[in-house]
Amino acid sequence: MRITNLNPDHDIGASAWHVNFEGHGLLLDAGVHPKREGHASLPLLGKLKDDDVDAIVISHCHHDHVGGLPVAVRKFPQAHVMMTELSYFLVERVLHNSVNVMERQKTELGIREYPLFTHEEVDDYAAVFQGFKYRRPIDWAPFHRTRGKANAPTLEFVDAGHTLGSAGVLVRGARETLFYSGDVCFHDQTMLRGAQYGDVRADVLILETTRGARDVPKGFTRAKELDRLCEAMRGVLKRNGSVLIPAFALGRTQELLAQLSIWMDQGRLPRKTVHLGGLGRVFTEIYDLESHRANRNLSGLRLTEALDLRVTSPNHVQSMRLGGGQIFVITAGMMNANTAAHDLAARMAGDERHGIFFVGYADPDAPGGRFKQSRFGEPFFFSDAAGDVTRRCQMEDFDLTAHANRDELVQLVETVDPKVVILGHGDGPARAWMAAEIRRRYPRVKVVEPGPGESVEG
């Protein structure tokens, strides 16, 4: 087994791994790097020959795992493209939205390489995408190579609990097994239940390390964090301010909407229209329509019926009155320029009535990250579009992650019982902590951290 890290950088970026598995080629994910532009944002697919990939497997539909899929299909047209059935219902919407964003950035930022693929390509390639149920063994190697052979390699998707359709990938062959954790969440969220990895065993484990540098504070619970968010929102609404929660369109938005529905039913929050972005609305409808396929709590909850939802665009927010207590759950967790979240934040920042509440990661170099680090009453540089802003609104950060904490990831090593652990999908400090802790607890396990384009033998 030969495994190559195709992420072009050393941090969380364009997730992609190539596995030469018993003579067959498997590409695990094909993301884009959120901090890079153009071709530099793509996985290092040039490291591979055009016939090196027999199948492309997508773990879930966040851009850092799927955003480069059309480019990979273009390079490897012979490859099967596989994902969970729930991801199958999401993937085309994600990719078409990517084209829209790239076309806008080409105009606004002058990035000549955009778009990296077109709407027409997404439509054409979608014909070869295939969705599968969890825990179903799938033959993925070319038939002409495996015909008549016993123990042809298989793979199966295992529920990762991270977002709708997310999965780890278990690959079995005649001699070896590999498990790719993907992005994983072991705790129950408001709707989605935690990962189902309890019976997974493999010789090689490719492990995410997103929260490897972050300890869990003593006494922390998700329930307490949700209560804290509810009380913060109550305070803002009581003083007729508005609440902005920038959130990623897929996963975080729907979990927040479910929690808002619960609080409104309980009377903890007043019934209010909830403004959200168009892509968030699309994914919310898919969450409703496919609830019977998902391993989730509140299976009867239909968010589009339980809440008064209204789509809000950047054009709308320029003219909206922000008083009277309104709730915005808006796509663009990074608050990048030319998004509704960015424009709302710029308008709300100077008014003490309002509250801007973060519920997930925001890159320190993005407008959202700079807003997180701002101090009350002190001007700071928000973005090129908004310039300097002085924050007088309430701002708080809530840990509602959909990633496993680092101790849970180390425990997964014990569960899977691999001979080799390959660390990725995390920054340097995160991987360093994970490597040291795994070696301390499990000295017989070999721990490897391949850099961009580097290969290891599993």
N, C-alpha and C positions, 0 to 999 in steps of 0.2 A: 504494500500500500504506500503510495507516494502522494503527499498532500502539499499543495502550493497555496500560499497566502497571496491573493490577488488584490487586496486592499492597497491603494496607491500611497497610503500614509500609515503612520504608527498609531493613530488614534481611532476613535469611532468614525467610520467613514463609509466608503463604498464596499460594503460587505460582499465578499465573494471568495470562495475556496474551490480549487480544482482538486479532485481526488481521482488518482489512477487506481482503480479498485479491481484487482485480479484481471488486469488487462483491458478494463473498460473505463471510459472517462465520464466523470460526473461533475457538473458545475453546481455548487451549492450557493444559491443566491447570486444576484447581479444588481447591486445597488449603485447609487451615486453618492459622492462625497458632498455633504451639505456646505462645506467651506470652500469648495473649489468650483471652477467654472469651466464650461466647454468640455473638450476631450479630457482635460486633466481631472475631471470629476469622476471619470469612469474607472471600473476595475482594470487591472493590467491584463486585458485579454490578449494583447500582443505577445505575451509570454507563451501562448498556446498555439499549436498548429490548428488549421481549420478542421481537421478530422479528429481532434483530441477530445471532443465532447459528444457523448452519445445521448446524454439526458441533462436537462437543466431543471433544477428543483428550487422552488421558491418557498421559503419558510413562512413569510407573511408579507403584507402589502404596504409596509412603510417604505418611504422612498430610499432609505439607505440600504434596503434589501432588494427592492424590485425596480428602482428607477432606471436602471440600465438594461432591463430585460430586452427591449426591442433591438438594442445594439448587439446583444449577445445572440439573439435569434438570427439576426442578419449575418453574423460571422459564422454561426454553426447551424445552418438551415436543416441539417439532417437530424438534429437533436429533438427528442421528445421534450415537451415542456409540461412539468407536473407541479401541482399545488393542491392544497385542500379544496374541497368543494366550496367552502365558505370564502376562501381567497378568490376562487374562480368568479364569484359574483361581484367582487370588488375590483379586480385587477384592471379591467378596461377603463373604469372611471378614474382610477389613479393615474394611469398612463396618459389618457386624454388630457387630464388636468395638467400633467407635466408638460405636454406640448404647448398648452395655452400659456403656462408660466414662461417657458423658454422663448416663445414668440414675443411675449411682452418684454422680456429682458433683452432680447435682440434689439428691439426698438429703443428701449429706455437706456440701456447700458452699452449698446453698441457691440455686443458679443457676437462676432460674425459666425462662429461655429454653431450657434443655435438656429433652429432646433436640432438636437442630435438625432431625432427621428420625427416622423410626421404622423398626423391623424390617420392618413391612409395606411401607413405601415402598421399602426396599432390595429386597425380593422383587419388587415390582411393576416397579421401574425396571430391574432386572437383565434383564428380558425384551428390552430394547432395546440392551443392551450387545453389542458385537461385537468379536471378537478376530481379528487378522490376523497372518500370517507376516511376518518381516522382509523388507524390500526388495521388497515387492509393491506396485505402484502402485494406489492406491485412489481412485475417483471419490467426492468428498464433497460437492460443491455440489448444490443442489436440481435435480432432473431437469427440472422445468418451466422453469427458467431457462437450462439448458445444452443442451436438446434441439436437435439439429441443428447445434450449434456445434462447430467444430473446436477442439482444444486446451483443453477444459474442465479446470479445475484438478484436480490430483491431489495426494495425499500418500503418503509411504511411511515406514515405521519403519526406523530404522537402529540396530543393536545398540549400546547405550551402555556395556555392561560394568559397570554400577554395582550392580545387583541383579537378581534373576531377573525377566525381562520388561522391563527398563528400555530406553528407546529415545530417540534423538534423532528429530526429525520434519522431513522434507524436503518442502517444499510447492512444487509447480511449477505455473506458469500459462502463459498465452500470451506474456506479456511479462516476467515476473519470477519469481525463485525466492527462497525463504526457508528457512533452516535454524535450528531450535530445538534447542540442544544438550541440553536437559534436564540432569539430573545425570549426569556422565560420569566414567568411570574408564579410563585408558589402560593401566595396568599389569595384568598377570594377578594375580588373587587366588588363594587356594588352589584353589578350584573354578572360578569364573567367569573367562573370558578377557577381555582388555581390549577396549575399544570398537573398532568397525569403521568408523571415520570417514574412512579414508584417501582415498577417491575422491569425497567430498562437496564440491560447489561450489555457491555460492549468492550472490545479490546482497546479501542481508541476513542477518546472523547474530545471533540472540538467544543470549547467552552467559552461562552461570553463572559466578560468581566466588567460590565458597565459600572457597577457600584462597588468595585473592588477597593477603592480608596475611601469609601464612606462607611463609617460605623453607624450602627443603629443606636440612638441615644437611649439611655436607661429610662424605662417607663414609657417609651414611645409605643403607641398603638395607632392603627389607621382610624379606628373609631374616634379616638380623642382628636385626631387631626381633622376629621370631618366635623366634629362638634365645634372645633375652633373656627373652621371656615364658616359654618352656619351662623355662629354668633357674630363674626366679623361682617357678614352680609346683612344681618339684622340691624346692626348698628348703622351701616351706611344707608339702608332703606328708611330707617326711622328719621334720619335727618334729611330725607328727600334727595339724597345723592344717588348716583348710579354706580353699578358694579360692573367692572370689566374683568373677565377671566380669559386671558389668551390661552388657547388650547389647540392641540393638534386635532385635525378634522376626523381622523380615524382612531377610535378607541377612547381617548381622554374626553372628547366632547360627549360621547354617548354615556359614559360613566357619570359625568357631571350632570347631564340632563336627568338621568335616572335618580340621582340623589336629590336634585331640585324637586322632582315630582314627589318623592317621599316626604321631603320637608314641607312642601305646600299642602299635601294631604294631611299631615300631622298638625298643621297650623303653625309650624315653627317659622315659616316664611309666608308672607302674603302672596296671593295669587297674582302673578305678573306675566306679561308677555316676555318671552325669552327670545332675544335676537341672536341669530347665529349666521355663519357664512353659508354660501350656497353648497359648497362641497360637504360641509358638515351636515347639512340637511339631507343630501343624497345618501351619505353613509348612515345617517340615522334611520332613514326609511329602509335601508337594507338590513340594519339591525332588527327592525320590526318584522320585516317580511321573512327573514330567515331565523327567527328566534327558535323555531322548532328543531333546527339542526344544531344549535349551539348548546354547549354544556354551561348553563347559566342559571342564576337565581332570577326571580321575578319573570319567569317565562311568559306570563300573561300580560306583562306590561308593554303597552304600545306607546312609545314616546311621542309619536306624532298625534296621538289622541289624548294622552294624559296632560300635555302641555300646549299652551298657545305659542306656537313657534312662528317666527317671522324672519325671513331671509334679509340680511343687511349687507350692503356692498359699500366700498369706499365712497362712492358717489352719494349714498344715502347719509353717511355719518357726518358729512360736511355741513349738512343743513338741519340735522336732527337737534331738537332741544334735549339737553341731557339732564334737566331737573326732573322732579317728580318720581324718582325712584325707578330706574330701569335696570334690567339685567342683560348683559352681553356676554355670551359664550362664543368667542370669535376665533375662527381659524387663523393661524399664524402665531404659534407659540414663541417664535423669535422676534415678533413685532417688526418684521422687515418693512422697509418703506413701500408705499403704494399698496398697503393692505389696510383693511378696516381696523384691525387691531392697532396698528401703528398710528393711524389718524385719530382714533378715539383716545389713545393714550396721550397724544400730544395735546388734545383739547381738554382732557380731564386732569392732567397733571397739576395744574395751578389752582385747582378748586378744592378746598378742604372738605367739601361735602362728599366727594367721590372716593371710591376705593378701587384699586387695581390689585388683583390677587393672582399670584402665580401658583400653579399646581404641578409644575413639572420643570424639566431642564430648560434653560435658556443660555445659549452660548455667550460667554462673557464679552465677546467681540461683536455680538449682534445688538441691535437697539434694545431688545428685551433684556439681555444680560446687563447692559449699561443701566437700564431702568432699575433692575433688581439691586444694583450696587449703589444707587443714588442715595443721598442723604436729604432729609427733610429740610426745606428752605434754602438749599444750596444749588446753584446752577450746575448743570452737567451737560456734556455733549450727548444728545440723543441720536441724531442721524443727520446725514447730509441734507435731507429734505426738511427736517424740522429745526436743525441747528441746536443751539443751547436751550435747555428747558429747566425751569426751577420747579421742583416737586413740592407741592403742598398738600396733595391728596394722600389718603391713607394707602400704604403699600405693604403687603405681607406676602410671605412665601410659605406654601403648604406642601408637605411631602406626601403626595398621592401617587407615588410611582407605580408603574406597571412592570417593573423589573424586580427580580429576586435580589435580596440583600446578599452581602458577600458571604456570610456564614451559611446561608442556604445553598449557595453555589459550591462551597467547599463540601457541604453535606452531600450534594449530588455526586461528587467524586466517589464518596464512600458507597453510595447507592449503585452507581454504574460499575464500579470496581474495574476500572481500565488499567491496562499496562502503561499507556501513554496518555497524557493530557496535553492538548495543544490550546494555548490561550490566545484569544483575539477579542475583538469588539470592545475595546477599552483603552484608556490612555495609559501612559507609562507607569504612573503610580498605582493605578488599579491592577495592572498585570503584575507589577512587582509584589504587591501585597499578596495577591492570589498565589503566585508562584512560591513565595516563602512559606505561606501557611499550608499549602498542599504538601510541600516537601517536609515540613515539620510534622504534620499529622500522618502522612502516608509516604514514608521514605522509600518504599519500593516502587512508587509510581514515578515514571520519567515525565518531567515537565518541560515543555518546549515552547518558545515564543518566536516563531518565524517572523522576520521583517517583511516588508513589501517585496513581493516577487520571490521570496525564499521558499525552498521546498524542504520537507522533512520526510523521512521514512517512518511510517507507522508500524 
